[in-house]
Amino acid sequence: MNDNGTLWLPEQGSTLAPEIDGLFYFVYWVGVVLFALVIGCMIYFAYRYRRRSHADRPEPVHESKWMEAAWIVVPTILVLVIFTWGFRAFIDLQVAPTNSYEIDVQAQKWAWQFKYPNGAVTTDTLRVPVGRPVRLRMSSVDVLHSFFVPAFRVKQDVLPNRYTSVWFEATKQDTFQVFCTEYCGTLHSSMLANVVALGQDEFNAWLETGGVDPSELDPVEYGALLYRQQACVGCHSVDGSDGVGPTFQGLYGAQRPFEDGTSAVADDNYLRESIVEPSAKIVQGYPPVMPPNYASLTEDQLAALIAFIEAQQ
């Protein structure tokens, strides 16, 4: 085992990984040894006690108390070792250190959003400092998701209407892959993110500029930022390609037919209503899957998003 990974496990990227890998390979090699022992005994006994002629008669076999004790005591010891080791690792995984840096995570179809204590918000890229424990407080706005970083050996379900948490401490500067491992709909396999581990000074410098000041952006630029931060990119394209929701290209000012047979022009009021109350008017050919959490957006944010949509002509 080493930091570059092995045949069975990926690279180690956190302080938790060595203990988890040690337990895995202990169980693995115990299984290999027992398998080889059982197969070896089967082959030996099949040869040693084969029938040599029709006149052969087996001799009476008497039990061995030492043998019976051995195959009770040895497996019991192995089970107790694995249980103790596994329980200790489980506690380590569940209890974050008191000095952990806490980041809020919001999962939704089909993107990850990360909010930092200073107000900075990123989508699909989680930046963390190397050498400091990081605790993620996670929730979902729609269905079940699951946060999994193979290199860190951490995995935790993310649930609607409650918080779950997971923690890790990155050991080197690198980029690590995040997966959603709970099937959450048609774009489940593309619900990916990156964990970018930075040096502490570099992380602090990024924090100072990570939360973009909307006053420094024009409405279209701010709308483009919200388009990424609010995970609109997961369902609405800007190049005319089909998605879970209608494309933003050519949307503004277009006539929109609805499932109830009515229609309306996609003006400012229609777009605002569609963001705040997405189930009010369902466009033909698209499922009503947009979550209602965008009602919490401020008026400035709504205006910026509408300006961004209007610019996609």
Disulfide bonds with the S-S distance in Angstrom:
none
